[in-house]
Amino acid sequence: MDVPNQVPPTSQPQVPDVVRAEVMGALISASITPVLAPLVVQLEADRQMIERQTDTIREQAETIGTLRAELAAEQARYGPVAGQETASPVETAG
């Protein structure tokens, strides 16, 4: 018996596009996550290290500034140290 306008059966069930997209997204995520996760962890560790280094550099710059000021005050009080008569009292970084 032939019925007009009937869709012939397919050999495989049709999967809705939404389901295909979700499965493809899960597959991509499962493939990328093992690669990206360690990189993200390393990036965060590097950020923290840079932050600590920045704090150290800032502290050292403050110490250098303090020591330069103390040296300038001592040189003004006692004069230059022997052998440094031709040098400027305090060299400033530009």
C-alpha positions in Angstrom: 0.0 0.0 0.0 1.6 3.3 -1.2 0.7 6.4 0.9 1.5 9.7 -0.8 3.6 12.4 1.0 4.9 9.9 3.6 8.5 10.4 4.7 10.5 7.2 4.3 12.0 5.8 7.5 15.7 6.5 8.0 18.2 4.0 9.0 19.3 6.1 12.0 17.1 8.1 14.4 17.4 11.8 13.8 19.0 13.8 16.6 17.7 17.3 17.1 20.2 20.1 16.4 20.1 21.4 20.0 21.1 18.0 21.3 23.9 17.8 18.7 25.2 21.2 19.8 25.1 20.3 23.5 27.0 17.1 22.8 29.6 18.9 20.6 30.0 21.5 23.3 30.6 18.8 26.0 33.1 17.1 23.8 35.0 20.2 23.1 35.0 21.2 26.8 36.2 17.7 27.7 39.0 18.0 25.2 40.1 21.5 26.1 39.8 21.5 29.9 42.7 19.1 30.6 44.9 21.3 28.6 43.7 24.7 29.8 43.3 23.9 33.5 47.0 23.6 34.3 47.7 26.7 32.3 45.1 28.7 34.2 46.6 27.5 37.5 50.1 28.5 36.4 48.9 31.9 35.2 47.4 32.5 38.6 50.6 31.4 40.4 52.6 33.7 38.1 50.3 36.6 38.9 50.8 36.1 42.6 54.6 35.9 42.2 54.6 39.1 40.2 52.5 40.8 42.8 55.0 39.7 45.5 57.9 40.9 43.4 56.2 44.2 42.9 55.8 44.7 46.6 59.5 43.8 47.2 60.7 46.2 44.5 58.5 49.0 46.0 60.0 48.3 49.5 63.5 48.3 48.1 62.9 51.6 46.3 61.6 53.2 49.5 64.7 51.9 51.4 67.0 53.3 48.7 65.2 56.7 48.9 65.6 56.7 52.7 69.3 55.7 52.5 70.0 58.4 49.9 68.3 61.0 52.1 70.3 59.8 55.2 73.5 59.9 53.2 72.8 63.4 51.9 72.1 64.6 55.4 75.4 63.0 56.7 77.4 64.5 53.9 75.9 67.9 54.5 76.7 67.5 58.2 80.2 66.0 58.0 81.3 66.7 54.4 82.1 64.1 51.8 83.9 60.9 52.7 87.7 60.9 51.9 88.3 60.1 48.3 84.9 61.3 47.2 85.6 65.0 47.1 85.1 65.1 43.3 81.9 63.0 43.3 78.5 64.6 43.8 77.1 64.2 47.3 74.2 62.1 46.2 73.6 60.7 42.8 69.9 60.7 41.9 68.4 58.1 39.6 66.7 59.6 36.5 
